[in-house]
Amino acid sequence: MGDSLLITRPEYDPTTYYLSKWGEKIIKEAKAKRMNVIDLWRDKANRNRVIGILEKRDPKLVFFNGHGSENFIYGHNNEIILKENDKKAVNSKIIFSRSCRSAMVLGQNVIY
């Protein structure tokens, strides 16, 4: 298999439900490209799992879905899953984030 994709799919309100369903299409396409998919769905989209997988399994592509703010990306039930001091965890990764406002400050500050 090729590189890995980590995708977060919290699903607890209308917005995250919608993003989670669209994420299914991403997963299907990644598997068709023979990528190893790590799907953190619903309560698996939590900080411990996200950071652990980023650091230990080193996926090359990361796809965050969920709510966001200028300083955080949120997972299931609005748990913070990524913040500015997580630079080491996201180093050398391609990151796509569908989370409001997270590129304004967080996106710029996690880049080395």
Secondary structure, DSSP 8 states (H G I E B T S, - for coil): ---EEEEEE--SSHHHHHHHHHHHHHHHHHHHTT-EEEEEEGGG-SHHHHHHHHHHT--SEEEEES-B-SSEEE-GGG-EEEEGGGHHHHTT-EEEEESTTTTTTHHHHT--
